[in-house]
Amino acid sequence: MIKIYGMPTCPYCDFLEDQIKGREDEFEYINIGAHIRNLSAFMHLRDTEPVFDHLKAIGDVGVPAFVFEDGRVSVDPADAGLVGYKSPNACSIEDHKNGRNGC
């Protein structure tokens, strides 16, 4: 199972939610804002995994983040077989503001 750390207020995370609905046997979505334990687990991951180094340097939070069964960590939705927010099949920020589902 692939764990996805994210928040519903993050348009990049929100865009993934429709893609994983009904696929709970493949993905576990962990809302880091829902409980301090979730945030703590994500912060530990962010503080210890080199994949976040560049993101921290530019002031990015680093969500969505993906943790694979083998322990590998990625911030690229394509690694999990999902479409990323800025990919050709993704919607725009304007779509999101206008309430497009999955944005």
C-alpha positions in Angstrom: 0.0 0.0 0.0 1.2 3.5 -0.8 0.8 6.1 1.9 0.1 9.6 0.7 0.7 12.5 3.1 -1.3 15.6 2.2 -4.0 18.1 3.2 -7.4 18.9 1.6 -6.4 22.6 1.5 -3.5 21.8 -0.9 -4.7 21.9 -4.5 -1.9 19.4 -5.5 -3.2 17.0 -2.9 -6.8 17.6 -3.6 -6.2 16.8 -7.3 -5.1 13.3 -6.3 -8.1 12.4 -4.1 -10.4 11.7 -7.0 -7.7 9.5 -8.6 -7.5 7.3 -5.5 -11.2 7.1 -4.5 -12.3 3.4 -4.5 -8.6 2.3 -4.4 -8.2 2.0 -0.7 -6.5 -1.3 -1.1 -3.7 0.5 -3.0 -3.5 3.9 -1.3 -3.8 5.3 2.2 -4.4 9.1 2.3 -3.1 10.6 5.5 -4.4 14.1 6.2 -1.6 15.8 8.0 -3.9 18.5 9.3 -6.5 16.1 10.8 -4.4 15.1 13.8 -1.1 16.1 15.4 0.1 12.5 15.1 -0.3 12.7 11.3 1.6 16.0 11.2 4.3 14.6 13.5 4.8 11.5 11.3 5.0 13.7 8.2 7.5 16.1 9.9 9.7 13.2 10.9 9.7 12.0 7.3 10.4 15.5 6.0 13.2 16.0 8.4 15.0 12.7 7.7 14.4 12.0 4.0 16.8 13.7 1.4 14.0 13.9 -1.2 12.7 16.9 0.8 16.1 18.8 0.9 15.5 20.9 -2.2 11.8 21.5 -1.3 12.8 22.8 2.2 15.5 25.0 0.6 12.9 26.8 -1.5 10.3 27.0 1.3 8.0 24.3 0.0 6.1 22.1 2.4 6.6 18.9 0.4 3.0 17.5 0.1 1.8 15.4 -1.4 4.4 13.0 -0.4 4.4 9.3 -1.2 5.8 6.4 1.0 6.0 3.1 -0.8 5.9 -0.4 0.8 9.7 -0.7 0.4 10.2 2.5 2.4 11.1 4.6 -0.7 9.8 8.2 -0.5 8.8 10.4 -3.4 7.1 13.7 -4.1 6.3 12.8 -7.7 2.7 11.5 -8.2 3.9 9.7 -11.4 6.0 7.4 -9.2 2.7 6.2 -7.7 1.0 5.9 -11.1 -1.0 9.1 -10.5 -1.4 12.2 -12.6 0.3 15.2 -11.1 -1.3 18.6 -10.8 0.9 20.3 -13.5 0.9 17.5 -15.9 -0.9 17.8 -19.3 -4.0 16.0 -17.9 -4.2 18.2 -14.8 -6.5 21.2 -14.3 -5.3 24.7 -13.7 -5.4 26.9 -10.6 -8.3 28.8 -12.3 -10.2 25.5 -12.7 -9.6 24.8 -9.0 -10.9 28.3 -8.0 -14.0 27.7 -10.1 -14.8 24.5 -8.2 -13.8 21.9 -10.9 -14.0 18.5 -9.2 -10.7 16.9 -8.5 -8.8 20.2 -8.6 
